[in-house]
Amino acid sequence: MEEIREAKSEMRRNMVETIEKLPQEEIVQKSAAIENRLFEFANFLEATIVLLYIDTPGEVTTDKIIKKCYDFGKMAILPVFNSETGAATLRKVDNAETDLVPGLHGILEPDPEKCKVVPIECIDIAIIPGIAFDEKGCRLGTGEGYYDRLIPDLPVTTRKVALTMEAQMAPQVPMETHDKHVDIIITDERIIYKI
């Protein structure tokens, strides 16, 4: 168990370093390619209520994706995580410019005074963050387990989709029994279906 945790920590460090070494222009190009694939992806186009995330270092940026959701008539939902229990409350964000406030670890999250709660069973598609992935749908997050607790609560019909740069794909992501997979991975080069 300890061996797996150490392997995960090392992979997390290596992936963040790999992304930090990429020129900003290359990151922008790769992010645009991922966004384009997402907005051409049938499961995404058919979805009305989309669970998204606010990115942290090492994750694909989502600010443009959130704004573009509004253009496509989609409802953008963001999680608010309770630091003590790890539980998530999902909230509808009508305006990413005015409806977000600093939350856990300084990461922007929906303002509870402006954003209504959305039941988890309403989510059509969930965009799940991560720092590394493999072709089996294994994901490596920030290490706090928030999404490993959230994913099992999503409806079985909700597609769990990861966005990542090809550089963040690993031959194998070390997994523990509590770690959860994603169904589909969209990179700057391809779409990988685990299901």
N, C-alpha and C positions, 0 to 999 in steps of 0.2 A: 504494500500500500504506500509506504513512504517512498519507495523507489519510483512509483508512478507519479506521485506528487512532485518529486524532484525533476523527473523528465518533463512534466508539464511546465514547471517553472522555467526550466532551461529553454524549452521551445517557445514559451511566451516571450522571454527576453530576446531570443534570437530573431523572432518574427518582428517584434517592435523595432529592433536595430535594423533589420533588413528594410523595413518600410521607411524608417528615418533616413536611410542612406540614399533612397531614391530621389532624383531631382524633382523639385516641385512641379515642373512642367510635365514630367512623366506621370506623376500621381494624378494631375488634373486630367490628362488624356485617358488614363486607365479608368478613372472615376466616371468620365463621360461615357466611355464604352460600356461600363457596367450599367449606368443609368439607362442608356439606349436599349440595352438588352432587356432590362426590367420593364420598360415601357412598351416593349413589343411582345412581352411574355403573356401568353393567353390567360393563364391563371390570374395574373395581375390585372389585365385589362377587364376581365369578367368580375373582379372583386369590387365591392362598393365600400366596405369598411376595412381599412388597412392598418394593422399594427406596425408601427415604425419604431425607430430608436434615435436618440441623439448620440452621435459618435464620440468615442474617446480615442486617445492615441493608439494607432495600430488597426483601427476599424475603418471601413469604407465610410466616407462622409455622406450624410443624409440631408443636409440643409436644402439642397436643390431638389432632391427627391420629394421632400415634404411639400415644398412650394408647388412643384409640378403636379402633385396629387390634386391640389385645388383646381388646377386648370383642367384636369381630367374628370372633375366632378366626384372625386373620392373623398370619403371621410377619413381624415388623418387622426389616428389614435396613438398616444404615447403613454408609456407606463410611468407610474410613480412608485418607487420601491421603498418599503419600510425597512430602515436599517436594522431594527431589532429582530423582526420576524422574517424578513426577506420576502414578504408577501407583496404582490403588485396590485395597485389600483390603476385601472385603465381609464384615461380621460381623453375626450374629444378636443382637439385643438383647431379652432377656427381660423386663427391668425398666428403663424409662427413668429411674427415680428413683435406682437404685443402680449401673447398669452403664455409666455414661458418665463420662469423665474429660476434662479440658481437653487439647486436641491442638493441631494446626496453627493458628496465629494465635489461640489461646485458645478456639477453637470446640470444643464438646463432641463427643466421638467415642467409639465403643465401647472399653471397657477390654479389651485383648487377653487379660488373665488371666481374664476372666469370659465373654467373648463368642466363640463358635465361628465359624470362617471358613465362609462359604457360597460355593460355586462360582457364578460369574456366570451360567452357563447355567441355573441354577435359578430365576432371577428371572422372575416372571409379569408384573409391571407395575413400571415405574420412574417415580417421581415426581421430576422434574428441576427444580432451582431456576433462577431467573433474575431479572434486574432489569427487563428489557423484552422484549417479544415482538411479533411481527406476525402477521397472519392466515395467512401462508404457513408458520408454524411456526419462523421464524427466532428465535433467542434471543440475548440479551445477558447474559452472566454477570458474574462479578466481575473477569474479565480474566486469570485465572491458567490457564485452559484445562483444568482438571481434568475437567470434564464433557465437553468436546470430545474428550478421550482415552477417557473411559469409555463414552460412547454407542455408538461403533462396535463395542465388545467385547460389548455386550448382544446376546442372540439376536434374530434378525430378527423373531421372533414376539412379542417383548416390546414392549408398548405403552409409548412414551415420552410421559409426560403432564406438562404444566407447570401449575402453579397460579399465578395472578396476579390482581391487581386490575385492573379495567377501565381504571383510570387509568394502568396500566403498559403498555397496548397502544399500539403506535406504528404509524404508516402504513407504515413500512419500517425494519427493523433493518439497519444496515450489516453485511455479512458478508464474511469472508475465506474462502479455500478450505478452511481447516482447521476452520472453525466448523460445528457440527452442528445439525440441526433437531430439533424434537419433532413427534410425530404428532398430539397433541391438546392443546388449551389449555382449562383450566377457569377461568373468571373468576367474579366475584361476580354477573354478569348473564347469562352464556351459556356454552355449550360449543362450541368451534371445532374442527372436524375438518379436519386438513390432508390426511389420506389419503382 
